[in-house]
Amino acid sequence: MTAPPTTTPALAPFATLADTPDVAEVRARVRRVLAEHVTPERLAEHDENETYDLELYNELAAAGLIRLETEIDGRKAAHQSQVTVLEELGAGATSVGVSIVVQYMGVELLHSFGNSAQRQEFLAPLLAGDARMSFALSEPDGGTDVARAMKTRATRRADGSYVLNGRKKWIGGASTANFLLVLARTTEIERSSIDGITMFILPRSTPGITTTPIDTMGIRALEQADIVFEDVVIPAEFVLGEVDRGFRQVLATLNGERLNGAAVALGIGRGALEHAVAYAKDREAFGRPVGAFQALQHELVDAAVKIESARLLLHNAARTSDEAEGGANETLSAMAKLAASEAGTTASDIGMRVMGGWGFLRQLPMQRYFRDARLYTFAPLTDEMIRNYIGEKHLGLPRSY
Ligand SMILES: Cc1cc2nc3c(=O)[nH]c(=O)nc-3n(C[C@H](O)[C@H](O)[C@H](O)COP(=O)(O)OP(=O)(O)OC[C@H]3O[C@@H](n4cnc5c(N)ncnc54)[C@H](O)[C@@H]3O)c2cc1C
């Protein structure tokens, strides 16, 4: 019996995937940092111990991979660069990739809606890698229909400040973040209305904020937390953008988050496939490598096709979003997210089957890919809602909900 491989050669990229020079430079930069700082053992350790690899995050930031092309004032869109960084991270250091999806979203929101003081206080340290943020939208009563479910309230006082009370659920990195972006209802319109919700940016150390870690099956190297806000006083200058228009502001940047979530999911699929193929070439049964059996080979091929298709969709969406004036291309971003989430789950599923019992071994990464791939079937938006969106906006069918 051959022993299971613990190191995995990367699959050769296909000719159609030739990166533009800019994208190739970004990819090479991420790979340099990963080659220097990441080992399979280190990834397994952080997953096992549920610890965040802050050192890796700092190295990525030092290599300019949070900032990318962004300046405090004025910048060109960076979707292609962002998805490239995130695909590379998704293929191994997945939890760090997930945390960077949130940082990129913060950059986008602060850039689009922050005034100059807010950019100096919050965006500058974020870009430099000196601070990390969390994005607190989801609540215990709902993530998909969050406007209706939202019970968190910010009440305006006579001096213009707000008092925040409520709960948020599943907030990535919230215990150790330097600041939080929080959505809260400020005006009672009707419960389902997306108006009447305001976005605040506030230091995590503000009195009245408590976080409790949640034990999750995947993305274990990035802690998720419940947050309770109890009479948290927020000065008026921490309103980000327009009062009562916060949810609309978030919706305007969600496309970028879809692209970025898709990139991590794609990376997960690629990492899983690379490991599965290496294993299938090495492991023998009936005197042949198990990859010689058509039952497995065809499934590996199907996963490879899904990954390749998702990557082409993703890069097309990122490129057209970079070129468009109004931000990410909504339908293409939605399609890319759906394709990538399926590529991630398909590749990690066949990976588990190719490895038989060895897939269950905690010290090998396949089970981690299998668990982590689930995240982007429902975040930042569930695949069902993505289908609803494409059905309505792209196919022109009646809204299904
Ligand atoms: C690891 C992890 C990290 C996360 N990080 C963050 C974070 O940093 N910040 C944050 O704010 N949130 C975060 N979330 C929350 C995440 O965004 C939500 O879980 C997600 O939006 C889904 O919401 P829900 O879990 O409440 O599911 P629900 O909204 O309760 O949905 C349940 C099911 O109903 C389906 N459904 C609902 N409405 C429809 C419809 N109209 N048509 C078809 N199907 C429908 C959904 O697709 C889903 O299958 C995170 C979650 C996890 C687990």
The ligand as a Gaussian input file, in Angstrom:
#p B3LYP/6-31G(d) Opt

LIG

0 1
 C      -18.836000      30.980000       8.510000
 C      -19.798000      32.116000       8.317000
 C      -19.311000      33.405000       8.149000
 C      -20.192000      34.465000       7.983000
 N      -19.709000      35.755000       7.941000
 C      -20.577000      36.786000       8.006000
 C      -20.098000      38.119000       8.200000
 O      -18.884000      38.362000       8.324000
 N      -21.005000      39.133000       8.267000
 C      -22.340000      38.915000       8.148000
 O      -23.101000      39.874000       8.227000
 N      -22.828000      37.648000       7.969000
 C      -21.982000      36.592000       7.909000
 N      -22.454000      35.309000       7.767000
 C      -23.891000      35.080000       7.625000
 C      -24.302000      34.685000       6.182000
 O      -24.190000      35.794000       5.344000
 C      -25.740000      34.125000       6.264000
 O      -25.636000      32.846000       6.866000
 C      -26.382000      34.041000       4.901000
 O      -26.695000      35.321000       4.421000
 C      -27.681000      33.199000       4.950000
 O      -28.529000      33.630000       5.952000
 P      -29.155000      32.579000       6.997000
 O      -28.051000      31.700000       7.453000
 O      -29.873000      33.351000       8.022000
 O      -30.131000      31.692000       6.161000
 P      -31.702000      31.992000       5.908000
 O      -31.847000      33.382000       5.416000
 O      -32.450000      31.597000       7.124000
 O      -32.036000      30.982000       4.730000
 C      -32.367000      29.595000       4.956000
 C      -32.651000      28.922000       3.621000
 O      -33.803000      29.527000       3.013000
 C      -33.503000      29.859000       1.662000
 N      -34.282000      31.008000       1.223000
 C      -34.579000      32.146000       1.912000
 N      -35.286000      32.979000       1.146000
 C      -35.433000      32.373000      -0.064000
 C      -36.078000      32.723000      -1.285000
 N      -36.705000      33.880000      -1.456000
 N      -36.016000      31.846000      -2.333000
 C      -35.362000      30.663000      -2.198000
 N      -34.764000      30.273000      -1.065000
 C      -34.797000      31.121000      -0.014000
 C      -32.011000      30.190000       1.690000
 O      -31.441000      30.161000       0.383000
 C      -31.511000      29.083000       2.605000
 O      -31.386000      27.888000       1.861000
 C      -21.583000      34.226000       7.916000
 C      -22.065000      32.910000       8.065000
 C      -21.196000      31.882000       8.314000
 C      -21.752000      30.515000       8.608000

